[in-house]
Amino acid sequence: MKGLRIITPVKDSIESSLRTIESVLQSNLGVPYTYIVYNDFSTPENTARLEEAAAQMGFTLVNLSDLTMHPSPNYLLVLRTAQREALEADEALCIVESDVTVNSDTLQRLYEGAAERDDCAIAASVTVDERGVINYPYGYARGWENRVVDVKKHCSFCCSLLTPRFLAAYSFDELDETKNWYDVTISHEALRHGFRNYLFTCLPVVHRPHQSRPWKQLKYKNPLKYYFLKFTKGLDKI
């Protein structure tokens, strides 16, 4: 790996997104990196704020409205574009979602942890709430704190690094275009291709679940309405 290609897909939730971006830019990285924020049809007001932030803070902003007319979510387009560019540059691909705040050493230590493991496909940080308690989507990892775990369950893309070796072995062109989210599929494909996925519970990141998709809060507040929307409108296909 010659460096890191860090990406954050953004869909409104501008305050949360800007916190994420700021935390990434404050990372202590000892390897070359590129940071790209993909704006997935945010409102004109929030797009303007992202453009202003990009000019002031120095990250690359890609407005997906310049690339496609397909309505949000466009996670597949982002993943395919990022995979192609990461492979061209021999970089690891690190996804930091817009409801996550990383610590200053998170990304460097994920990079080092992945580099130390020849069989690594995905190196993921465990997610915690603001009290430091492991939270969604890693509830299954409670009790595994402060270690590195070879996991068979899927790794979320809240904060995950995908190695060039894996990116070269599995093309995202094979992903199902009818779905919206791909962390489960990609995690399983990594195992199917003979790799291992590692969860770094020693590198927690703060996760405020679903701030980028507020309607998903209904899963906890009003599950009947959540599943009605999910199945009648075809939302949130995993």
Contacts in CASP RR format, 6 or more apart in sequence:
PFRMAT RR
TARGET T0000
AUTHOR 0000-0000-0000
METHOD contacts of the structure
MODEL  1
MKGLRIITPVKDSIESSLRTIESVLQSNLGVPYTYIVYNDFSTPENTARL
EEAAAQMGFTLVNLSDLTMHPSPNYLLVLRTAQREALEADEALCIVESDV
TVNSDTLQRLYEGAAERDDCAIAASVTVDERGVINYPYGYARGWENRVVD
VKKHCSFCCSLLTPRFLAAYSFDELDETKNWYDVTISHEALRHGFRNYLF
TCLPVVHRPHQSRPWKQLKYKNPLKYYFLKFTKGLDKI
1 31 0 8 1.000
1 90 0 8 1.000
1 91 0 8 1.000
1 92 0 8 1.000
1 111 0 8 1.000
1 114 0 8 1.000
1 115 0 8 1.000
1 163 0 8 1.000
1 164 0 8 1.000
2 31 0 8 1.000
2 32 0 8 1.000
2 89 0 8 1.000
2 90 0 8 1.000
2 91 0 8 1.000
3 31 0 8 1.000
3 32 0 8 1.000
3 33 0 8 1.000
3 89 0 8 1.000
3 90 0 8 1.000
3 91 0 8 1.000
3 92 0 8 1.000
3 111 0 8 1.000
4 29 0 8 1.000
4 31 0 8 1.000
4 32 0 8 1.000
4 33 0 8 1.000
4 34 0 8 1.000
4 91 0 8 1.000
4 92 0 8 1.000
4 94 0 8 1.000
4 107 0 8 1.000
4 111 0 8 1.000
4 161 0 8 1.000
5 33 0 8 1.000
5 34 0 8 1.000
5 36 0 8 1.000
5 82 0 8 1.000
5 85 0 8 1.000
5 86 0 8 1.000
5 89 0 8 1.000
5 91 0 8 1.000
5 92 0 8 1.000
5 93 0 8 1.000
5 94 0 8 1.000
6 24 0 8 1.000
6 33 0 8 1.000
6 34 0 8 1.000
6 35 0 8 1.000
6 36 0 8 1.000
6 94 0 8 1.000
6 95 0 8 1.000
6 96 0 8 1.000
6 107 0 8 1.000
7 35 0 8 1.000
7 36 0 8 1.000
7 37 0 8 1.000
7 38 0 8 1.000
7 78 0 8 1.000
7 82 0 8 1.000
7 93 0 8 1.000
7 94 0 8 1.000
7 95 0 8 1.000
7 96 0 8 1.000
8 17 0 8 1.000
8 20 0 8 1.000
8 21 0 8 1.000
8 24 0 8 1.000
8 35 0 8 1.000
8 36 0 8 1.000
8 37 0 8 1.000
8 38 0 8 1.000
8 95 0 8 1.000
8 96 0 8 1.000
8 97 0 8 1.000
8 98 0 8 1.000
9 37 0 8 1.000
9 38 0 8 1.000
9 40 0 8 1.000
9 73 0 8 1.000
9 74 0 8 1.000
9 75 0 8 1.000
9 78 0 8 1.000
9 95 0 8 1.000
9 97 0 8 1.000
9 98 0 8 1.000
9 212 0 8 1.000
10 17 0 8 1.000
10 37 0 8 1.000
10 38 0 8 1.000
10 39 0 8 1.000
10 40 0 8 1.000
10 42 0 8 1.000
10 50 0 8 1.000
10 98 0 8 1.000
10 212 0 8 1.000
11 39 0 8 1.000
11 40 0 8 1.000
11 41 0 8 1.000
11 42 0 8 1.000
11 72 0 8 1.000
11 73 0 8 1.000
11 98 0 8 1.000
11 212 0 8 1.000
11 213 0 8 1.000
12 42 0 8 1.000
12 43 0 8 1.000
12 46 0 8 1.000
12 212 0 8 1.000
13 98 0 8 1.000
13 99 0 8 1.000
13 211 0 8 1.000
13 212 0 8 1.000
13 214 0 8 1.000
14 42 0 8 1.000
14 46 0 8 1.000
14 49 0 8 1.000
14 50 0 8 1.000
16 98 0 8 1.000
16 99 0 8 1.000
16 208 0 8 1.000
16 211 0 8 1.000
16 212 0 8 1.000
17 37 0 8 1.000
17 50 0 8 1.000
17 98 0 8 1.000
17 212 0 8 1.000
18 49 0 8 1.000
18 53 0 8 1.000
19 101 0 8 1.000
20 96 0 8 1.000
20 97 0 8 1.000
20 98 0 8 1.000
20 99 0 8 1.000
20 100 0 8 1.000
20 101 0 8 1.000
20 102 0 8 1.000
21 35 0 8 1.000
21 37 0 8 1.000
21 53 0 8 1.000
21 57 0 8 1.000
21 59 0 8 1.000
22 57 0 8 1.000
23 100 0 8 1.000
23 101 0 8 1.000
23 102 0 8 1.000
23 103 0 8 1.000
24 35 0 8 1.000
24 59 0 8 1.000
24 96 0 8 1.000
24 102 0 8 1.000
24 107 0 8 1.000
25 35 0 8 1.000
25 57 0 8 1.000
25 58 0 8 1.000
25 59 0 8 1.000
26 104 0 8 1.000
27 102 0 8 1.000
27 104 0 8 1.000
27 105 0 8 1.000
27 106 0 8 1.000
27 107 0 8 1.000
27 108 0 8 1.000
28 104 0 8 1.000
28 105 0 8 1.000
28 108 0 8 1.000
29 107 0 8 1.000
29 108 0 8 1.000
29 111 0 8 1.000
30 108 0 8 1.000
31 108 0 8 1.000
31 111 0 8 1.000
33 91 0 8 1.000
33 107 0 8 1.000
34 60 0 8 1.000
34 89 0 8 1.000
34 91 0 8 1.000
35 59 0 8 1.000
35 60 0 8 1.000
36 59 0 8 1.000
36 60 0 8 1.000
36 61 0 8 1.000
36 62 0 8 1.000
36 82 0 8 1.000
37 50 0 8 1.000
37 54 0 8 1.000
37 59 0 8 1.000
37 60 0 8 1.000
37 61 0 8 1.000
37 62 0 8 1.000
38 62 0 8 1.000
38 64 0 8 1.000
38 74 0 8 1.000
38 78 0 8 1.000
39 47 0 8 1.000
39 50 0 8 1.000
39 61 0 8 1.000
39 62 0 8 1.000
39 63 0 8 1.000
39 64 0 8 1.000
39 65 0 8 1.000
40 64 0 8 1.000
40 72 0 8 1.000
40 73 0 8 1.000
40 74 0 8 1.000
40 75 0 8 1.000
40 78 0 8 1.000
41 64 0 8 1.000
41 65 0 8 1.000
41 71 0 8 1.000
41 72 0 8 1.000
41 74 0 8 1.000
42 50 0 8 1.000
47 63 0 8 1.000
50 61 0 8 1.000
51 61 0 8 1.000
53 59 0 8 1.000
53 61 0 8 1.000
54 60 0 8 1.000
54 61 0 8 1.000
64 72 0 8 1.000
64 74 0 8 1.000
64 77 0 8 1.000
64 78 0 8 1.000
67 77 0 8 1.000
67 81 0 8 1.000
68 74 0 8 1.000
68 77 0 8 1.000
70 77 0 8 1.000
73 180 0 8 1.000
73 181 0 8 1.000
75 180 0 8 1.000
75 181 0 8 1.000
75 182 0 8 1.000
76 172 0 8 1.000
76 175 0 8 1.000
76 177 0 8 1.000
76 179 0 8 1.000
76 182 0 8 1.000
79 172 0 8 1.000
79 175 0 8 1.000
79 182 0 8 1.000
80 172 0 8 1.000
80 173 0 8 1.000
80 175 0 8 1.000
82 93 0 8 1.000
82 95 0 8 1.000
83 93 0 8 1.000
83 167 0 8 1.000
83 171 0 8 1.000
83 172 0 8 1.000
85 91 0 8 1.000
86 92 0 8 1.000
86 93 0 8 1.000
86 162 0 8 1.000
86 164 0 8 1.000
86 167 0 8 1.000
87 164 0 8 1.000
87 167 0 8 1.000
87 168 0 8 1.000
90 164 0 8 1.000
91 164 0 8 1.000
92 111 0 8 1.000
92 114 0 8 1.000
92 161 0 8 1.000
92 162 0 8 1.000
92 163 0 8 1.000
92 164 0 8 1.000
93 161 0 8 1.000
93 162 0 8 1.000
93 167 0 8 1.000
94 107 0 8 1.000
94 110 0 8 1.000
94 111 0 8 1.000
94 159 0 8 1.000
94 160 0 8 1.000
94 161 0 8 1.000
94 162 0 8 1.000
95 157 0 8 1.000
95 159 0 8 1.000
95 160 0 8 1.000
95 161 0 8 1.000
95 162 0 8 1.000
96 102 0 8 1.000
96 107 0 8 1.000
96 158 0 8 1.000
96 159 0 8 1.000
97 157 0 8 1.000
97 158 0 8 1.000
97 159 0 8 1.000
97 212 0 8 1.000
98 211 0 8 1.000
98 212 0 8 1.000
99 158 0 8 1.000
99 207 0 8 1.000
99 208 0 8 1.000
99 209 0 8 1.000
99 210 0 8 1.000
99 211 0 8 1.000
99 212 0 8 1.000
100 127 0 8 1.000
100 158 0 8 1.000
100 159 0 8 1.000
100 205 0 8 1.000
100 206 0 8 1.000
100 207 0 8 1.000
100 208 0 8 1.000
101 205 0 8 1.000
101 206 0 8 1.000
102 125 0 8 1.000
102 159 0 8 1.000
102 205 0 8 1.000
103 203 0 8 1.000
103 204 0 8 1.000
103 205 0 8 1.000
105 203 0 8 1.000
106 125 0 8 1.000
106 159 0 8 1.000
106 203 0 8 1.000
106 205 0 8 1.000
107 161 0 8 1.000
109 200 0 8 1.000
109 203 0 8 1.000
110 123 0 8 1.000
110 124 0 8 1.000
110 125 0 8 1.000
110 159 0 8 1.000
110 161 0 8 1.000
110 200 0 8 1.000
110 203 0 8 1.000
111 161 0 8 1.000
113 120 0 8 1.000
113 123 0 8 1.000
113 148 0 8 1.000
113 198 0 8 1.000
113 200 0 8 1.000
114 120 0 8 1.000
114 123 0 8 1.000
114 161 0 8 1.000
114 163 0 8 1.000
114 198 0 8 1.000
117 123 0 8 1.000
117 196 0 8 1.000
117 198 0 8 1.000
118 165 0 8 1.000
119 194 0 8 1.000
119 195 0 8 1.000
119 196 0 8 1.000
120 163 0 8 1.000
120 165 0 8 1.000
120 166 0 8 1.000
120 195 0 8 1.000
120 196 0 8 1.000
120 197 0 8 1.000
120 198 0 8 1.000
121 162 0 8 1.000
121 163 0 8 1.000
121 165 0 8 1.000
121 166 0 8 1.000
121 190 0 8 1.000
121 191 0 8 1.000
121 193 0 8 1.000
121 195 0 8 1.000
121 196 0 8 1.000
121 197 0 8 1.000
122 155 0 8 1.000
122 160 0 8 1.000
122 161 0 8 1.000
122 162 0 8 1.000
122 163 0 8 1.000
122 166 0 8 1.000
122 186 0 8 1.000
122 187 0 8 1.000
122 190 0 8 1.000
122 195 0 8 1.000
122 197 0 8 1.000
122 198 0 8 1.000
123 160 0 8 1.000
123 161 0 8 1.000
123 163 0 8 1.000
123 197 0 8 1.000
123 198 0 8 1.000
123 200 0 8 1.000
124 155 0 8 1.000
124 156 0 8 1.000
124 157 0 8 1.000
124 158 0 8 1.000
124 159 0 8 1.000
124 160 0 8 1.000
124 161 0 8 1.000
124 197 0 8 1.000
124 198 0 8 1.000
124 199 0 8 1.000
124 200 0 8 1.000
125 158 0 8 1.000
125 159 0 8 1.000
125 160 0 8 1.000
125 200 0 8 1.000
125 203 0 8 1.000
125 204 0 8 1.000
125 205 0 8 1.000
126 134 0 8 1.000
126 138 0 8 1.000
126 141 0 8 1.000
126 199 0 8 1.000
126 200 0 8 1.000
126 201 0 8 1.000
126 203 0 8 1.000
126 204 0 8 1.000
126 205 0 8 1.000
127 134 0 8 1.000
127 135 0 8 1.000
127 136 0 8 1.000
127 137 0 8 1.000
127 138 0 8 1.000
127 156 0 8 1.000
127 158 0 8 1.000
127 159 0 8 1.000
127 204 0 8 1.000
127 205 0 8 1.000
127 206 0 8 1.000
127 207 0 8 1.000
128 134 0 8 1.000
128 135 0 8 1.000
128 204 0 8 1.000
128 205 0 8 1.000
128 206 0 8 1.000
128 207 0 8 1.000
129 135 0 8 1.000
129 206 0 8 1.000
129 207 0 8 1.000
130 206 0 8 1.000
132 204 0 8 1.000
132 206 0 8 1.000
133 142 0 8 1.000
134 141 0 8 1.000
134 142 0 8 1.000
134 143 0 8 1.000
134 145 0 8 1.000
134 201 0 8 1.000
134 204 0 8 1.000
135 207 0 8 1.000
135 209 0 8 1.000
136 207 0 8 1.000
136 209 0 8 1.000
137 156 0 8 1.000
137 158 0 8 1.000
137 209 0 8 1.000
138 156 0 8 1.000
138 199 0 8 1.000
140 153 0 8 1.000
141 149 0 8 1.000
141 151 0 8 1.000
141 199 0 8 1.000
141 201 0 8 1.000
144 199 0 8 1.000
144 201 0 8 1.000
145 201 0 8 1.000
145 202 0 8 1.000
146 201 0 8 1.000
146 202 0 8 1.000
147 201 0 8 1.000
147 202 0 8 1.000
148 198 0 8 1.000
148 199 0 8 1.000
148 200 0 8 1.000
148 201 0 8 1.000
148 202 0 8 1.000
149 198 0 8 1.000
149 199 0 8 1.000
149 201 0 8 1.000
150 196 0 8 1.000
150 197 0 8 1.000
150 198 0 8 1.000
151 197 0 8 1.000
151 198 0 8 1.000
151 199 0 8 1.000
152 191 0 8 1.000
152 197 0 8 1.000
153 187 0 8 1.000
154 183 0 8 1.000
154 184 0 8 1.000
154 187 0 8 1.000
154 188 0 8 1.000
154 197 0 8 1.000
155 183 0 8 1.000
155 187 0 8 1.000
155 197 0 8 1.000
155 199 0 8 1.000
156 183 0 8 1.000
157 182 0 8 1.000
157 183 0 8 1.000
158 205 0 8 1.000
158 207 0 8 1.000
159 205 0 8 1.000
160 183 0 8 1.000
162 186 0 8 1.000
165 195 0 8 1.000
166 190 0 8 1.000
166 193 0 8 1.000
166 195 0 8 1.000
169 193 0 8 1.000
169 195 0 8 1.000
170 186 0 8 1.000
170 189 0 8 1.000
170 190 0 8 1.000
170 193 0 8 1.000
172 182 0 8 1.000
172 186 0 8 1.000
174 189 0 8 1.000
175 182 0 8 1.000
175 185 0 8 1.000
175 186 0 8 1.000
176 185 0 8 1.000
178 237 0 8 1.000
179 185 0 8 1.000
179 237 0 8 1.000
179 238 0 8 1.000
180 235 0 8 1.000
180 236 0 8 1.000
180 237 0 8 1.000
180 238 0 8 1.000
181 236 0 8 1.000
181 237 0 8 1.000
181 238 0 8 1.000
183 238 0 8 1.000
184 238 0 8 1.000
185 238 0 8 1.000
187 197 0 8 1.000
190 196 0 8 1.000
190 197 0 8 1.000
191 197 0 8 1.000
209 216 0 8 1.000
210 216 0 8 1.000
210 217 0 8 1.000
210 219 0 8 1.000
213 236 0 8 1.000
215 226 0 8 1.000
215 229 0 8 1.000
215 235 0 8 1.000
216 226 0 8 1.000
216 236 0 8 1.000
218 225 0 8 1.000
218 226 0 8 1.000
218 229 0 8 1.000
219 226 0 8 1.000
229 235 0 8 1.000
230 236 0 8 1.000
END
